[in-house]
Amino acid sequence: MTVVHDITSLTFFRGRVALYAILKGLGIGAGDEVATQAFTCVAVPEGIMATGAQPLWVDIEAEGYNMDAADLRRKLTPRTRAVIIQHTYGIPADLDSLLQVAGEAGLPVIEDCCHTLASTYRGRTVGSFGIASFYSFEWGKPIVAGIGGSAVVNDPELRERVHEAYENYHAPGIKRLARIQLQYYAFGLLYRPRLYWPVRTLFHRLGSLGMAESNYNPVGEGNIAEDFNLRMALPLQRRLADNLAKLDAQTRHSHWAANEYRTRIQSKAVTHPTPPKNSDTVFARYPLRARNKAELLVAARKANVELSEWYATPVHPLEGQDLRLVYYEPGSCPNAEVRCGEIVALPTHPAVSRRDIDRAVNFLNKVAP
Ligand SMILES: *Cc1c(COP(=O)(O)O)cnc(C)c1O
């Protein structure tokens, strides 16, 4: 049985709102910096910037997907007040080194567990190493509730402060809830690896027409201040609790899928991930570094094989000058930028069948031998 922390007692509208609540609880705000890794999505800097603080961008490991401890040590400044450690794709970060650097600098660590509820490091579930951790339950995450997030606070004093502030958060309006519910059911009906490409196109169109709750509301657009006052609606909280009961089955499915990919994909055009020793990775997706990402994505779309591209930019999906909106200086995290140009990821979620895996494996071994 997987050990899961109390995920359901501090739920928020989204993962980024949970992060915001944790940072506020730590007293972080204007004039402060929060260290976080490039090769992430815009949700993270949004949560940081909603407090008035700024993200401090740290590069990832030369061969991996998670924060590089040496670069963290190099980049810290006297204004840095906390470190966010992300377990990308569910691969545990190098916690030994990162906790040491943060500890020496006297900085609290917050774990970004949006990609994993069940991965372990030295036998302990991730999310239990820092002062707090946060989760997301939108589409594409291990547990889906529609849209939502939660905070787990390991430090008793901080937990009390976050709970106190939580009294001022309220549920989203009925219209918003209805839209999220519709989306949840539509995805449940439509979502199969074989339908990945057409559904993705449809969702992007609806999002740009303002008809869907998009994963990425652009920084500064929409009523962000309002979102950062919201909890998760009750029906979504109930669904979260129901879906959490399936976590063990889901973990087994993810292990099976990742093992199939690892042992059967022999294409020389892709490189498999190497999770840290002493860890058990429950992959949210199975990442591969491709020699020619763009070509592979085009071929996958044609062959109708689910292959996702995230993260395509160091702060997905911001590009070019837009990266400066979140204080990311292009060129400042070279490993992350290289990784964005390489990465493709295969699905591991419960809707992935043996046939889907056969098709993905055959596609990769044939198209890119
Ligand atoms: C999804 C995600 C989040 C939070 O997303 P929300 O849309 O705010 O729930 C944060 N960090 C990472 C790495 C994520 O993948």
The ligand as an SDF file (V2000), in Angstrom:
LIG
                    3D

 15 15  0  0  0  0  0  0  0  0999 V2000
    0.6030   21.1060  -13.3290 C   0  0  0  0  0  0  0  0  0  0  0  0
    1.7700   21.6160  -12.6120 C   0  0  0  0  0  0  0  0  0  0  0  0
    1.6580   22.6000  -11.6210 C   0  0  0  0  0  0  0  0  0  0  0  0
    0.3840   23.2450  -11.1530 C   0  0  0  0  0  0  0  0  0  0  0  0
   -0.5930   23.3240  -12.0950 O   0  0  0  0  0  0  0  0  0  0  0  0
   -2.0310   23.9750  -11.7820 P   0  0  0  0  0  0  0  0  0  0  0  0
   -2.5730   24.1720  -13.1540 O   0  0  0  0  0  0  0  0  0  0  0  0
   -1.8150   25.2380  -11.0590 O   0  0  0  0  0  0  0  0  0  0  0  0
   -2.8120   22.9670  -10.9860 O   0  0  0  0  0  0  0  0  0  0  0  0
    2.8380   22.9810  -10.9680 C   0  0  0  0  0  0  0  0  0  0  0  0
    4.0150   22.4390  -11.2680 N   0  0  0  0  0  0  0  0  0  0  0  0
    4.1550   21.4910  -12.2180 C   0  0  0  0  0  0  0  0  0  0  0  0
    5.5080   20.9160  -12.4850 C   0  0  0  0  0  0  0  0  0  0  0  0
    3.0470   21.0560  -12.9240 C   0  0  0  0  0  0  0  0  0  0  0  0
    3.1980   20.1170  -13.8740 O   0  0  0  0  0  0  0  0  0  0  0  0
  1  2  1  0
  2  3  1  0
  2 14  2  0
  3  4  1  0
  3 10  2  0
  4  5  1  0
  5  6  1  0
  6  7  2  0
  6  8  1  0
  6  9  1  0
 10 11  1  0
 11 12  2  0
 12 13  1  0
 12 14  1  0
 14 15  1  0
M  END
$$$$
